[in-house]
Structure formats: C-alpha cells, structure tokens
Amino acid sequence: MAALTELERAIESIVTVFVTFAFGQEGAAVRGCSIHFRPSGTIPTNEKIAILDWNNDEELAFGEYWRLIRELARAMRRDKAAK
Amino acid sequence: MAALTELERAIESIVTVFVTFAFGQEGAAVRGCSIHFRPSGTIPTNEKIAILDWNNDEELAFGEYWRLIRELARAMRRDKAAK
C-alpha cells in the first residue's frame, strides 16, 4: 500500500482520536462505534461534551463528533482567509 | 499560544490544503476563498473534481471540499471499526 498523503494522514489522525475513545471503553465491541457518557462509559458527562450530543442519547456518535471537527475547521479556514 | 494538539494539527493540515489551493490562484484575493475551475483557475476541470461541485458554479467552496473529507473520514472509520 502506498504511503498516505499529508491529507490522508490528517484525516486518519482525526478518525483515530474518535475510534480510540470509542473502542477504549469497556463493552465497546458490543455497543458499536460511539463514545458513551453513561456511568458505564469512561467519559464523565460534562456540559461541553453533552452539547455535542445532538440527539441526547448519552452517546457521541461519529456524526456528532464530526460536527465539532467541521466547526473547528471552519473557524481555522476563516482565520487563514483573514490573514 | 500553546502548542497545537494532534487533533488541531490534523484539522489545520486539512484546512491548509484547501486554503493553499484557493489562495494560490491568480486573482484569488478578489474572489474569496474557493477553488476555481474556470479557464482562469489553475485547476483544470476534470470529472473527479466536477463531482464535488455540488451547485455547479465551477467553484469548489470549502463546504463542498469538506463533504469529500467527511466521506473519506467515514470510510476510514468503518475500516477501523471493522478491524
């Protein structure tokens, strides 16, 4: 397999952060690929994370995580475009 | 300013690729932050890029670019979750 481009490495880093949290949790293999806040989840619920939980199911699915990444990227793009 | 986290560096890489193309073009400062296909743009139109041009304005805006990134990230996440 060819070496990853800078862009592919960057995307992989973002995905790896999510998957590491999602699969780092006890019972994750059963529940599938999302990050859980419930007492059984390793991530304590706090307001910042709860804000990302759009459907209030006490789980951070990849789509919800990606919304955060998109907003961070938009802010960075605006900064760079303003320079 | 504190050093960027791995996640922030990854997002910045993705944004930088877009901004480099968008602002690397002649007359970019006037037209704002999108990548142009028209003859005046440095990127020749090809089917692969034209597919990303959702509104067919012969420009690749950041939102259209980001859709590609999201799809690549989803594919990577599915791969990682399947392992």
Backbone of each chain as nested JSON, in Angstrom:
{
  "chains": [
    {"id": "A", "residues": [
      {"number": 1, "name": "MET", "atoms": {"N": [0.833, -1.195, 0.0], "CA": [0.0, 0.0, 0.0], "C": [0.874, 1.254, 0.0]}},
      {"number": 2, "name": "ALA", "atoms": {"N": [0.542, 2.211, -0.865], "CA": [1.326, 3.447, -0.997], "C": [1.252, 4.242, 0.307]}},
      {"number": 3, "name": "ALA", "atoms": {"N": [2.302, 5.01, 0.577], "CA": [2.312, 5.848, 1.782], "C": [1.144, 6.836, 1.703]}},
      {"number": 4, "name": "LEU", "atoms": {"N": [0.607, 7.166, 2.861], "CA": [-0.517, 8.113, 2.902], "C": [-0.038, 9.53, 2.584]}},
      {"number": 5, "name": "THR", "atoms": {"N": [-0.889, 10.284, 1.933], "CA": [-0.572, 11.694, 1.693], "C": [-0.75, 12.458, 3.014]}},
      {"number": 6, "name": "GLU", "atoms": {"N": [-0.32, 13.718, 3.023], "CA": [-0.48, 14.542, 4.231], "C": [-1.955, 14.651, 4.587]}},
      {"number": 7, "name": "LEU", "atoms": {"N": [-2.784, 14.815, 3.559], "CA": [-4.223, 14.962, 3.77], "C": [-4.797, 13.672, 4.379]}},
      {"number": 8, "name": "GLU", "atoms": {"N": [-4.398, 12.53, 3.841], "CA": [-4.895, 11.242, 4.351], "C": [-4.415, 11.017, 5.785]}},
      {"number": 9, "name": "ARG", "atoms": {"N": [-3.17, 11.37, 6.065], "CA": [-2.656, 11.216, 7.448], "C": [-3.446, 12.092, 8.417]}},
      {"number": 10, "name": "ALA", "atoms": {"N": [-3.797, 13.293, 7.957], "CA": [-4.534, 14.218, 8.827], "C": [-5.93, 13.649, 9.118]}},
      {"number": 11, "name": "ILE", "atoms": {"N": [-6.586, 13.135, 8.087], "CA": [-7.928, 12.56, 8.287], "C": [-7.828, 11.353, 9.206]}},
      {"number": 12, "name": "GLU", "atoms": {"N": [-6.792, 10.546, 8.989], "CA": [-6.628, 9.353, 9.835], "C": [-6.423, 9.742, 11.294]}},
      {"number": 13, "name": "SER", "atoms": {"N": [-5.682, 10.815, 11.541], "CA": [-5.474, 11.259, 12.927], "C": [-6.805, 11.595, 13.593]}},
      {"number": 14, "name": "ILE", "atoms": {"N": [-7.637, 12.309, 12.848], "CA": [-8.936, 12.728, 13.404], "C": [-9.805, 11.506, 13.689]}},
      {"number": 15, "name": "VAL", "atoms": {"N": [-9.802, 10.557, 12.75], "CA": [-10.616, 9.341, 12.925], "C": [-10.064, 8.509, 14.086]}},
      {"number": 16, "name": "THR", "atoms": {"N": [-8.75, 8.414, 14.185], "CA": [-8.118, 7.605, 15.235], "C": [-8.462, 8.123, 16.624]}},
      {"number": 17, "name": "VAL", "atoms": {"N": [-8.511, 9.439, 16.784], "CA": [-8.872, 10.004, 18.092], "C": [-10.251, 9.484, 18.496]}},
      {"number": 18, "name": "PHE", "atoms": {"N": [-11.175, 9.528, 17.541], "CA": [-12.545, 9.086, 17.857], "C": [-12.585, 7.596, 18.166]}},
      {"number": 19, "name": "VAL", "atoms": {"N": [-12.004, 6.793, 17.272], "CA": [-12.068, 5.329, 17.424], "C": [-11.359, 4.9, 18.715]}},
      {"number": 20, "name": "THR", "atoms": {"N": [-10.266, 5.555, 19.052], "CA": [-9.542, 5.218, 20.282], "C": [-10.447, 5.403, 21.494]}},
      {"number": 21, "name": "PHE", "atoms": {"N": [-11.157, 6.532, 21.526], "CA": [-12.076, 6.738, 22.656], "C": [-13.231, 5.741, 22.592]}},
      {"number": 22, "name": "ALA", "atoms": {"N": [-13.797, 5.585, 21.401], "CA": [-14.993, 4.73, 21.288], "C": [-14.65, 3.288, 21.648]}},
      {"number": 23, "name": "PHE", "atoms": {"N": [-13.525, 2.796, 21.173], "CA": [-13.2, 1.381, 21.414], "C": [-12.348, 1.179, 22.655]}},
      {"number": 24, "name": "GLY", "atoms": {"N": [-11.993, 2.274, 23.291], "CA": [-11.184, 2.146, 24.5], "C": [-12.058, 1.853, 25.691]}},
      {"number": 25, "name": "GLN", "atoms": {"N": [-13.376, 1.909, 25.441], "CA": [-14.287, 1.774, 26.58], "C": [-14.693, 0.318, 26.771]}},
      {"number": 26, "name": "GLU", "atoms": {"N": [-14.967, -0.041, 27.958], "CA": [-15.408, -1.387, 28.356], "C": [-16.745, -1.665, 27.661]}},
      {"number": 27, "name": "GLY", "atoms": {"N": [-16.86, -2.841, 27.039], "CA": [-18.109, -3.252, 26.383], "C": [-18.291, -2.57, 25.04]}},
      {"number": 28, "name": "ALA", "atoms": {"N": [-17.256, -1.863, 24.574], "CA": [-17.412, -1.097, 23.331], "C": [-17.717, -2.022, 22.149]}},
      {"number": 29, "name": "ALA", "atoms": {"N": [-17.043, -3.178, 22.129], "CA": [-17.206, -4.057, 20.959], "C": [-18.678, -4.398, 20.754]}},
      {"number": 30, "name": "VAL", "atoms": {"N": [-19.386, -4.501, 21.882], "CA": [-20.82, -4.875, 21.766], "C": [-21.629, -3.673, 21.284]}},
      {"number": 31, "name": "ARG", "atoms": {"N": [-21.277, -2.487, 21.813], "CA": [-22.181, -1.347, 21.561], "C": [-21.874, -0.647, 20.245]}},
      {"number": 32, "name": "GLY", "atoms": {"N": [-20.801, -1.011, 19.586], "CA": [-20.539, -0.33, 18.319], "C": [-19.767, 0.95, 18.543]}},
      {"number": 33, "name": "CYS", "atoms": {"N": [-19.564, 1.657, 17.484], "CA": [-18.56, 2.724, 17.434], "C": [-19.123, 4.087, 17.84]}},
      {"number": 34, "name": "SER", "atoms": {"N": [-19.392, 4.251, 19.12], "CA": [-19.713, 5.605, 19.577], "C": [-19.174, 5.736, 20.996]}},
      {"number": 35, "name": "ILE", "atoms": {"N": [-19.091, 6.963, 21.451], "CA": [-18.495, 7.232, 22.763], "C": [-19.631, 7.407, 23.76]}},
      {"number": 36, "name": "HIS", "atoms": {"N": [-19.568, 6.686, 24.858], "CA": [-20.705, 6.658, 25.783], "C": [-20.449, 7.511, 27.009]}},
      {"number": 37, "name": "PHE", "atoms": {"N": [-21.476, 8.233, 27.45], "CA": [-21.339, 9.068, 28.641], "C": [-21.875, 8.355, 29.872]}},
      {"number": 38, "name": "ARG", "atoms": {"N": [-22.79, 7.39, 29.679], "CA": [-23.492, 6.783, 30.815], "C": [-22.449, 6.348, 31.855]}},
      {"number": 39, "name": "PRO", "atoms": {"N": [-22.887, 6.141, 33.084], "CA": [-21.947, 5.721, 34.139], "C": [-20.98, 4.63, 33.67]}},
      {"number": 40, "name": "SER", "atoms": {"N": [-21.459, 3.781, 32.756], "CA": [-20.565, 2.671, 32.327], "C": [-19.481, 3.221, 31.394]}},
      {"number": 41, "name": "GLY", "atoms": {"N": [-19.736, 4.428, 30.828], "CA": [-18.744, 4.981, 29.888], "C": [-17.574, 5.606, 30.642]}},
      {"number": 42, "name": "THR", "atoms": {"N": [-16.438, 5.61, 30.036], "CA": [-15.249, 6.131, 30.747], "C": [-15.257, 7.655, 30.74]}},
      {"number": 43, "name": "ILE", "atoms": {"N": [-16.095, 8.282, 29.885], "CA": [-16.042, 9.752, 29.798], "C": [-17.168, 10.347, 30.653]}},
      {"number": 44, "name": "PRO", "atoms": {"N": [-16.766, 11.051, 31.698], "CA": [-17.82, 11.648, 32.541], "C": [-18.602, 12.688, 31.735]}},
      {"number": 45, "name": "THR", "atoms": {"N": [-19.905, 12.708, 31.948], "CA": [-20.706, 13.71, 31.229], "C": [-20.326, 15.087, 31.721]}},
      {"number": 46, "name": "ASN", "atoms": {"N": [-20.0, 15.967, 30.81], "CA": [-19.909, 17.374, 31.226], "C": [-20.57, 18.197, 30.135]}},
      {"number": 47, "name": "GLU", "atoms": {"N": [-20.835, 19.437, 30.495], "CA": [-21.651, 20.249, 29.596], "C": [-21.022, 20.314, 28.204]}},
      {"number": 48, "name": "LYS", "atoms": {"N": [-19.697, 20.463, 28.177], "CA": [-19.059, 20.644, 26.858], "C": [-19.349, 19.457, 25.942]}},
      {"number": 49, "name": "ILE", "atoms": {"N": [-19.199, 18.252, 26.496], "CA": [-19.431, 17.079, 25.643], "C": [-20.917, 16.915, 25.39]}},
      {"number": 50, "name": "ALA", "atoms": {"N": [-21.727, 17.174, 26.43], "CA": [-23.18, 16.996, 26.288], "C": [-23.73, 17.881, 25.171]}},
      {"number": 51, "name": "ILE", "atoms": {"N": [-23.108, 19.038, 24.965], "CA": [-23.558, 19.944, 23.882], "C": [-23.458, 19.249, 22.529]}},
      {"number": 52, "name": "LEU", "atoms": {"N": [-22.485, 18.391, 22.389], "CA": [-22.259, 17.704, 21.1], "C": [-23.275, 16.588, 20.87]}},
      {"number": 53, "name": "ASP", "atoms": {"N": [-23.907, 16.137, 21.951], "CA": [-24.842, 15.003, 21.872], "C": [-26.192, 15.484, 21.333]}},
      {"number": 54, "name": "TRP", "atoms": {"N": [-26.257, 15.652, 20.015], "CA": [-27.413, 16.303, 19.383], "C": [-28.73, 15.575, 19.678]}},
      {"number": 55, "name": "ASN", "atoms": {"N": [-28.676, 14.244, 19.713], "CA": [-29.965, 13.534, 19.884], "C": [-30.184, 13.101, 21.338]}},
      {"number": 56, "name": "ASN", "atoms": {"N": [-29.321, 13.6, 22.229], "CA": [-29.479, 13.335, 23.681], "C": [-29.626, 11.863, 24.029]}},
      {"number": 57, "name": "ASP", "atoms": {"N": [-28.818, 11.036, 23.365], "CA": [-28.889, 9.59, 23.68], "C": [-27.71, 9.191, 24.575]}},
      {"number": 58, "name": "GLU", "atoms": {"N": [-27.035, 10.189, 25.112], "CA": [-25.881, 9.974, 26.004], "C": [-24.769, 9.201, 25.29]}},
      {"number": 59, "name": "GLU", "atoms": {"N": [-24.736, 9.357, 23.981], "CA": [-23.65, 8.755, 23.201], "C": [-23.139, 9.804, 22.222]}},
      {"number": 60, "name": "LEU", "atoms": {"N": [-21.859, 9.797, 21.951], "CA": [-21.31, 10.693, 20.928], "C": [-21.005, 9.835, 19.713]}},
      {"number": 61, "name": "ALA", "atoms": {"N": [-21.899, 9.872, 18.745], "CA": [-21.693, 9.086, 17.516], "C": [-20.695, 9.833, 16.622]}},
      {"number": 62, "name": "PHE", "atoms": {"N": [-20.202, 9.143, 15.612], "CA": [-19.165, 9.75, 14.759], "C": [-19.682, 11.025, 14.094]}},
      {"number": 63, "name": "GLY", "atoms": {"N": [-20.936, 11.001, 13.674], "CA": [-21.524, 12.178, 13.02], "C": [-21.543, 13.394, 13.93]}},
      {"number": 64, "name": "GLU", "atoms": {"N": [-21.815, 13.146, 15.211], "CA": [-21.84, 14.251, 16.174], "C": [-20.423, 14.768, 16.435]}},
      {"number": 65, "name": "TYR", "atoms": {"N": [-19.504, 13.87, 16.523], "CA": [-18.086, 14.224, 16.683], "C": [-17.63, 15.035, 15.471]}},
      {"number": 66, "name": "TRP", "atoms": {"N": [-18.067, 14.608, 14.284], "CA": [-17.618, 15.253, 13.045], "C": [-18.141, 16.684, 12.945]}},
      {"number": 67, "name": "ARG", "atoms": {"N": [-19.327, 16.948, 13.512], "CA": [-19.85, 18.33, 13.518], "C": [-18.86, 19.251, 14.236]}},
      {"number": 68, "name": "LEU", "atoms": {"N": [-18.317, 18.76, 15.351], "CA": [-17.336, 19.572, 16.092], "C": [-16.111, 19.834, 15.222]}},
      {"number": 69, "name": "ILE", "atoms": {"N": [-15.63, 18.784, 14.567], "CA": [-14.434, 18.92, 13.721], "C": [-14.712, 19.925, 12.6]}},
      {"number": 70, "name": "ARG", "atoms": {"N": [-15.91, 19.858, 12.033], "CA": [-16.268, 20.781, 10.942], "C": [-16.247, 22.235, 11.425]}},
      {"number": 71, "name": "GLU", "atoms": {"N": [-16.816, 22.448, 12.606], "CA": [-16.848, 23.841, 13.124], "C": [-15.437, 24.354, 13.427]}},
      {"number": 72, "name": "LEU", "atoms": {"N": [-14.587, 23.483, 13.935], "CA": [-13.187, 23.882, 14.198], "C": [-12.487, 24.201, 12.876]}},
      {"number": 73, "name": "ALA", "atoms": {"N": [-12.751, 23.372, 11.88], "CA": [-12.126, 23.592, 10.562], "C": [-12.606, 24.902, 9.94]}},
      {"number": 74, "name": "ARG", "atoms": {"N": [-13.899, 25.176, 10.058], "CA": [-14.44, 26.437, 9.518], "C": [-13.787, 27.635, 10.189]}},
      {"number": 75, "name": "ALA", "atoms": {"N": [-13.638, 27.546, 11.501], "CA": [-13.017, 28.67, 12.237], "C": [-11.568, 28.852, 11.777]}},
      {"number": 76, "name": "MET", "atoms": {"N": [-10.862, 27.751, 11.587], "CA": [-9.459, 27.841, 11.137], "C": [-9.394, 28.413, 9.719]}},
      {"number": 77, "name": "ARG", "atoms": {"N": [-10.341, 27.991, 8.857], "CA": [-10.336, 28.499, 7.481], "C": [-10.595, 30.006, 7.487]}},
      {"number": 78, "name": "ARG", "atoms": {"N": [-11.532, 30.453, 8.32], "CA": [-11.825, 31.912, 8.378], "C": [-10.584, 32.673, 8.849]}},
      {"number": 79, "name": "ASP", "atoms": {"N": [-9.893, 32.11, 9.852], "CA": [-8.662, 32.753, 10.348], "C": [-7.632, 32.874, 9.231]}},
      {"number": 80, "name": "LYS", "atoms": {"N": [-7.441, 31.757, 8.514], "CA": [-6.408, 31.752, 7.461], "C": [-6.808, 32.678, 6.311]}},
      {"number": 81, "name": "ALA", "atoms": {"N": [-8.082, 32.715, 5.995], "CA": [-8.536, 33.576, 4.884], "C": [-8.412, 35.049, 5.269]}},
      {"number": 82, "name": "ALA", "atoms": {"N": [-8.493, 35.331, 6.561], "CA": [-8.422, 36.733, 7.012], "C": [-6.979, 37.246, 7.043]}},
      {"number": 83, "name": "LYS", "atoms": {"N": [-6.016, 36.353, 7.025], "CA": [-4.606, 36.788, 7.125], "C": [-4.068, 37.339, 5.816]}}
    ]},
    {"id": "B", "residues": [
      {"number": 1, "name": "MET", "atoms": {"N": [1.047, 31.373, 22.49], "CA": [-0.03, 30.448, 22.17], "C": [0.464, 29.013, 22.405]}},
      {"number": 2, "name": "ALA", "atoms": {"N": [-0.353, 28.207, 23.093], "CA": [0.018, 26.817, 23.419], "C": [0.181, 26.009, 22.13]}},
      {"number": 3, "name": "ALA", "atoms": {"N": [1.037, 25.004, 22.195], "CA": [1.253, 24.142, 21.028], "C": [-0.069, 23.465, 20.655]}},
      {"number": 4, "name": "LEU", "atoms": {"N": [-0.25, 23.228, 19.373], "CA": [-1.482, 22.575, 18.933], "C": [-1.487, 21.101, 19.329]}},
      {"number": 5, "name": "THR", "atoms": {"N": [-2.651, 20.59, 19.633], "CA": [-2.789, 19.158, 19.908], "C": [-2.71, 18.41, 18.571]}},
      {"number": 6, "name": "GLU", "atoms": {"N": [-2.603, 17.098, 18.65], "CA": [-2.557, 16.284, 17.422], "C": [-3.82, 16.512, 16.585]}},
      {"number": 7, "name": "LEU", "atoms": {"N": [-4.947, 16.586, 17.272], "CA": [-6.232, 16.789, 16.581], "C": [-6.242, 18.149, 15.869]}},
      {"number": 8, "name": "GLU", "atoms": {"N": [-5.779, 19.182, 16.566], "CA": [-5.754, 20.528, 15.968], "C": [-4.787, 20.57, 14.78]}},
      {"number": 9, "name": "ARG", "atoms": {"N": [-3.637, 19.937, 14.911], "CA": [-2.662, 19.895, 13.804], "C": [-3.27, 19.188, 12.586]}},
      {"number": 10, "name": "ALA", "atoms": {"N": [-4.039, 18.121, 12.84], "CA": [-4.658, 17.374, 11.747], "C": [-5.691, 18.248, 11.039]}},
      {"number": 11, "name": "ILE", "atoms": {"N": [-6.523, 18.941, 11.805], "CA": [-7.54, 19.812, 11.204], "C": [-6.838, 20.924, 10.423]}},
      {"number": 12, "name": "GLU", "atoms": {"N": [-5.791, 21.473, 11.0], "CA": [-5.066, 22.557, 10.31], "C": [-4.48, 22.065, 8.984]}},
      {"number": 13, "name": "SER", "atoms": {"N": [-3.98, 20.84, 8.95], "CA": [-3.432, 20.285, 7.704], "C": [-4.501, 20.255, 6.626]}},
      {"number": 14, "name": "ILE", "atoms": {"N": [-5.684, 19.796, 7.007], "CA": [-6.783, 19.69, 6.034], "C": [-7.187, 21.071, 5.53]}},
      {"number": 15, "name": "VAL", "atoms": {"N": [-7.266, 22.025, 6.441], "CA": [-7.656, 23.394, 6.063], "C": [-6.567, 24.031, 5.193]}},
      {"number": 16, "name": "THR", "atoms": {"N": [-5.325, 23.795, 5.55], "CA": [-4.197, 24.387, 4.807], "C": [-4.177, 23.9, 3.355]}},
      {"number": 17, "name": "VAL", "atoms": {"N": [-4.476, 22.634, 3.129], "CA": [-4.513, 22.122, 1.743], "C": [-5.52, 22.937, 0.935]}},
      {"number": 18, "name": "PHE", "atoms": {"N": [-6.695, 23.154, 1.529], "CA": [-7.73, 23.893, 0.796], "C": [-7.307, 25.341, 0.56]}},
      {"number": 19, "name": "VAL", "atoms": {"N": [-6.87, 26.001, 1.618], "CA": [-6.528, 27.433, 1.522], "C": [-5.348, 27.632, 0.571]}},
      {"number": 20, "name": "THR", "atoms": {"N": [-4.399, 26.722, 0.577], "CA": [-3.24, 26.828, -0.319], "C": [-3.708, 26.826, -1.774]}},
      {"number": 21, "name": "PHE", "atoms": {"N": [-4.618, 25.896, -2.086], "CA": [-5.135, 25.861, -3.459], "C": [-5.96, 27.106, -3.753]}},
      {"number": 22, "name": "ALA", "atoms": {"N": [-6.836, 27.453, -2.804], "CA": [-7.758, 28.568, -3.062], "C": [-6.989, 29.874, -3.23]}},
      {"number": 23, "name": "PHE", "atoms": {"N": [-5.99, 30.083, -2.372], "CA": [-5.287, 31.385, -2.428], "C": [-4.049, 31.331, -3.31]}},
      {"number": 24, "name": "GLY", "atoms": {"N": [-3.773, 30.132, -3.825], "CA": [-2.6, 30.028, -4.697], "C": [-2.931, 30.482, -6.11]}},
      {"number": 25, "name": "GLN", "atoms": {"N": [-4.235, 30.725, -6.312], "CA": [-4.639, 31.04, -7.687], "C": [-4.581, 32.535, -7.944]}},
      {"number": 26, "name": "GLU", "atoms": {"N": [-4.375, 32.906, -9.131], "CA": [-4.301, 34.306, -9.578], "C": [-5.677, 34.949, -9.391]}},
      {"number": 27, "name": "GLY", "atoms": {"N": [-5.693, 36.104, -8.797], "CA": [-6.947, 36.836, -8.578], "C": [-7.74, 36.28, -7.413]}},
      {"number": 28, "name": "ALA", "atoms": {"N": [-7.109, 35.355, -6.632], "CA": [-7.862, 34.707, -5.551], "C": [-8.327, 35.734, -4.516]}},
      {"number": 29, "name": "ALA", "atoms": {"N": [-7.445, 36.696, -4.216], "CA": [-7.773, 37.629, -3.133], "C": [-9.107, 38.315, -3.432]}},
      {"number": 30, "name": "VAL", "atoms": {"N": [-9.366, 38.536, -4.713], "CA": [-10.621, 39.248, -5.069], "C": [-11.801, 38.295, -4.941]}},
      {"number": 31, "name": "ARG", "atoms": {"N": [-11.597, 37.064, -5.372], "CA": [-12.765, 36.173, -5.468], "C": [-13.086, 35.47, -4.153]}},
      {"number": 32, "name": "GLY", "atoms": {"N": [-12.271, 35.627, -3.142], "CA": [-12.596, 34.96, -1.893], "C": [-12.12, 33.517, -1.9]}},
      {"number": 33, "name": "CYS", "atoms": {"N": [-12.456, 32.82, -0.873], "CA": [-11.828, 31.536, -0.541], "C": [-12.543, 30.338, -1.163]}},
      {"number": 34, "name": "SER", "atoms": {"N": [-12.402, 30.179, -2.471], "CA": [-12.869, 28.919, -3.059], "C": [-11.944, 28.607, -4.232]}},
      {"number": 35, "name": "ILE", "atoms": {"N": [-11.995, 27.365, -4.685], "CA": [-11.081, 26.909, -5.736], "C": [-11.834, 26.963, -7.062]}},
      {"number": 36, "name": "HIS", "atoms": {"N": [-11.24, 27.617, -8.037], "CA": [-11.963, 27.866, -9.294], "C": [-11.522, 26.928, -10.398]}},
      {"number": 37, "name": "PHE", "atoms": {"N": [-12.468, 26.457, -11.2], "CA": [-12.139, 25.561, -12.302], "C": [-12.059, 26.334, -13.606]}},
      {"number": 38, "name": "ARG", "atoms": {"N": [-12.746, 27.485, -13.668], "CA": [-12.834, 28.16, -14.965], "C": [-11.426, 28.293, -15.571]}},
      {"number": 39, "name": "PRO", "atoms": {"N": [-11.365, 28.511, -16.885], "CA": [-10.044, 28.638, -17.552], "C": [-9.065, 29.497, -16.747]}},
      {"number": 40, "name": "SER", "atoms": {"N": [-9.596, 30.468, -16.03], "CA": [-8.67, 31.366, -15.286], "C": [-8.117, 30.634, -14.057]}},
      {"number": 41, "name": "GLY", "atoms": {"N": [-8.847, 29.547, -13.629], "CA": [-8.383, 28.823, -12.436], "C": [-7.223, 27.91, -12.789]}},
      {"number": 42, "name": "THR", "atoms": {"N": [-6.363, 27.647, -11.81], "CA": [-5.166, 26.823, -12.092], "C": [-5.545, 25.351, -12.152]}},
      {"number": 43, "name": "ILE", "atoms": {"N": [-6.748, 24.99, -11.648], "CA": [-7.073, 23.559, -11.615], "C": [-7.957, 23.225, -12.818]}},
      {"number": 44, "name": "PRO", "atoms": {"N": [-7.414, 22.389, -13.721], "CA": [-8.24, 22.03, -14.882], "C": [-9.488, 21.266, -14.409]}},
      {"number": 45, "name": "THR", "atoms": {"N": [-10.615, 21.524, -15.04], "CA": [-11.817, 20.77, -14.66], "C": [-11.638, 19.333, -15.059]}},
      {"number": 46, "name": "ASN", "atoms": {"N": [-11.869, 18.421, -14.161], "CA": [-11.978, 17.015, -14.574], "C": [-13.151, 16.434, -13.818]}},
      {"number": 47, "name": "GLU", "atoms": {"N": [-13.573, 15.309, -14.288], "CA": [-14.805, 14.731, -13.745], "C": [-14.685, 14.554, -12.237]}},
      {"number": 48, "name": "LYS", "atoms": {"N": [-13.522, 14.121, -11.783], "CA": [-13.426, 13.834, -10.333], "C": [-13.708, 15.099, -9.521]}},
      {"number": 49, "name": "ILE", "atoms": {"N": [-13.123, 16.214, -9.937], "CA": [-13.338, 17.441, -9.164], "C": [-14.739, 17.982, -9.433]}},
      {"number": 50, "name": "ALA", "atoms": {"N": [-15.204, 17.861, -10.663], "CA": [-16.53, 18.388, -11.01], "C": [-17.613, 17.702, -10.172]}},
      {"number": 51, "name": "ILE", "atoms": {"N": [-17.387, 16.445, -9.805], "CA": [-18.375, 15.71, -8.97], "C": [-18.565, 16.423, -7.644]}},
      {"number": 52, "name": "LEU", "atoms": {"N": [-17.508, 17.04, -7.146], "CA": [-17.566, 17.714, -5.843], "C": [-18.298, 19.05, -5.929]}},
      {"number": 53, "name": "ASP", "atoms": {"N": [-18.431, 19.59, -7.137], "CA": [-19.027, 20.912, -7.323], "C": [-20.545, 20.797, -7.285]}},
      {"number": 54, "name": "TRP", "atoms": {"N": [-21.08, 20.716, -6.075], "CA": [-22.493, 20.374, -5.887], "C": [-23.416, 21.386, -6.565]}},
      {"number": 55, "name": "ASN", "atoms": {"N": [-23.063, 22.656, -6.535], "CA": [-24.003, 23.648, -7.1], "C": [-23.614, 24.071, -8.524]}},
      {"number": 56, "name": "ASN", "atoms": {"N": [-22.641, 23.325, -9.084], "CA": [-22.242, 23.56, -10.486], "C": [-21.9, 25.016, -10.8]}},
      {"number": 57, "name": "ASP", "atoms": {"N": [-21.213, 25.641, -9.888], "CA": [-20.81, 27.046, -10.153], "C": [-19.343, 27.114, -10.584]}},
      {"number": 58, "name": "GLU", "atoms": {"N": [-18.796, 25.956, -10.9], "CA": [-17.393, 25.872, -11.336], "C": [-16.435, 26.383, -10.278]}},
      {"number": 59, "name": "GLU", "atoms": {"N": [-16.876, 26.27, -9.038], "CA": [-16.003, 26.639, -7.914], "C": [-16.116, 25.541, -6.871]}},
      {"number": 60, "name": "LEU", "atoms": {"N": [-15.034, 25.262, -6.172], "CA": [-15.085, 24.305, -5.06], "C": [-15.005, 25.11, -3.776]}},
      {"number": 61, "name": "ALA", "atoms": {"N": [-16.173, 25.34, -3.179], "CA": [-16.193, 26.096, -1.916], "C": [-15.76, 25.17, -0.775]}},
      {"number": 62, "name": "PHE", "atoms": {"N": [-15.466, 25.774, 0.375], "CA": [-14.953, 24.97, 1.495], "C": [-15.955, 23.886, 1.89]}},
      {"number": 63, "name": "GLY", "atoms": {"N": [-17.247, 24.239, 1.878], "CA": [-18.275, 23.254, 2.248], "C": [-18.276, 22.041, 1.329]}},
      {"number": 64, "name": "GLU", "atoms": {"N": [-18.046, 22.282, 0.036], "CA": [-18.017, 21.172, -0.926], "C": [-16.763, 20.327, -0.712]}},
      {"number": 65, "name": "TYR", "atoms": {"N": [-15.667, 20.97, -0.458], "CA": [-14.398, 20.281, -0.129], "C": [-14.58, 19.43, 1.128]}},
      {"number": 66, "name": "TRP", "atoms": {"N": [-15.269, 20.017, 2.114], "CA": [-15.425, 19.337, 3.398], "C": [-16.275, 18.072, 3.259]}},
      {"number": 67, "name": "ARG", "atoms": {"N": [-17.25, 18.078, 2.326], "CA": [-18.052, 16.859, 2.086], "C": [-17.129, 15.701, 1.694]}},
      {"number": 68, "name": "LEU", "atoms": {"N": [-16.147, 15.98, 0.845], "CA": [-15.193, 14.938, 0.429], "C": [-14.427, 14.433, 1.654]}},
      {"number": 69, "name": "ILE", "atoms": {"N": [-13.952, 15.354, 2.461], "CA": [-13.187, 14.976, 3.66], "C": [-14.048, 14.109, 4.58]}},
      {"number": 70, "name": "ARG", "atoms": {"N": [-15.308, 14.478, 4.772], "CA": [-16.222, 13.719, 5.619], "C": [-16.395, 12.297, 5.089]}},
      {"number": 71, "name": "GLU", "atoms": {"N": [-16.569, 12.172, 3.778], "CA": [-16.761, 10.819, 3.216], "C": [-15.502, 9.974, 3.392]}},
      {"number": 72, "name": "LEU", "atoms": {"N": [-14.337, 10.581, 3.21], "CA": [-13.08, 9.85, 3.411], "C": [-12.952, 9.418, 4.868]}},
      {"number": 73, "name": "ALA", "atoms": {"N": [-13.331, 10.326, 5.773], "CA": [-13.24, 10.017, 7.209], "C": [-14.209, 8.901, 7.575]}},
      {"number": 74, "name": "ARG", "atoms": {"N": [-15.406, 8.937, 7.021], "CA": [-16.387, 7.868, 7.317], "C": [-15.846, 6.519, 6.842]}},
      {"number": 75, "name": "ALA", "atoms": {"N": [-15.265, 6.518, 5.666], "CA": [-14.732, 5.255, 5.123], "C": [-13.606, 4.736, 6.023]}},
      {"number": 76, "name": "MET", "atoms": {"N": [-12.756, 5.651, 6.483], "CA": [-11.648, 5.248, 7.371], "C": [-12.202, 4.714, 8.697]}},
      {"number": 77, "name": "ARG", "atoms": {"N": [-13.237, 5.381, 9.217], "CA": [-13.813, 4.946, 10.491], "C": [-14.401, 3.558, 10.351]}},
      {"number": 78, "name": "ARG", "atoms": {"N": [-15.116, 3.319, 9.236], "CA": [-15.7, 1.975, 9.029], "C": [-14.583, 0.926, 8.958]}},
      {"number": 79, "name": "ASP", "atoms": {"N": [-13.499, 1.26, 8.268], "CA": [-12.361, 0.323, 8.184], "C": [-11.809, 0.011, 9.574]}},
      {"number": 80, "name": "LYS", "atoms": {"N": [-11.612, 1.076, 10.35], "CA": [-11.013, 0.884, 11.692], "C": [-11.968, 0.121, 12.593]}},
      {"number": 81, "name": "ALA", "atoms": {"N": [-13.26, 0.412, 12.488], "CA": [-14.248, -0.268, 13.346], "C": [-14.346, -1.749, 12.967]}},
      {"number": 82, "name": "ALA", "atoms": {"N": [-14.059, -2.053, 11.697], "CA": [-14.191, -3.451, 11.24], "C": [-12.989, -4.297, 11.669]}},
      {"number": 83, "name": "LYS", "atoms": {"N": [-11.907, -3.68, 12.031], "CA": [-10.696, -4.44, 12.383], "C": [-10.754, -5.046, 13.779]}}
    ]}
  ]
}
